[in-house]
Amino acid sequence: QVQLVESGGGLVQPGGSLGLSCVASGRVFTITSLAWYRQAPGNERELVGRITRSGSINYADSVKGRFTISKDNTPTTTTVHLQMNSLTTEDTAVYYCNAHSLGSYNWGQGTQVTVSS
């Protein structure tokens, strides 16, 4: 089992930056990829970006060039970061961390990101 805890959400003005972090604990050695998803009111949950165990990264077209995913490993945890720059109101959503492990998807509780002036 993998546990995920996100942090770093909040309110930011358009054009600003915000960083999110997600700490994965438990059986982290079973994780094959970590991802960030987001869900805006009335919309389906969508992939923002994913980083694999080997470090391969892919992003949604809507965030390419603005968002950056990275990860840090310790013997017992893996932390995945999402640096968001040049934010727009379209980026307002609840952001969820996701870990793919042993054929299952584990989800964090979500963190609210609001971009507003």
VENLINCOR-V205476 format. One line per field, one symbol per residue. phi: phi as a letter, one per 20 degrees, with the letter a starting at -180 (. if undefined). burial: + if it has 9 or more other ideal C-beta (glycine too) atoms within 8 Angstrom, else -. Layout:
phi=???
burial=???
This chain:
phi=.cdccebofqdbegnecbddcbeecneffefdbcbddbbegndffcfeabcegeofcccfgfdgnddcdbbcdcgcccdddceddlfcffefaeddecceblndddceencedcdbe
burial=-+-++++++--+-+--+++++++++-++--+-+++++++------+-+++++----+-++--+---+-+-+-----++++++++--+---+++++++++++----+++-++-+-+--
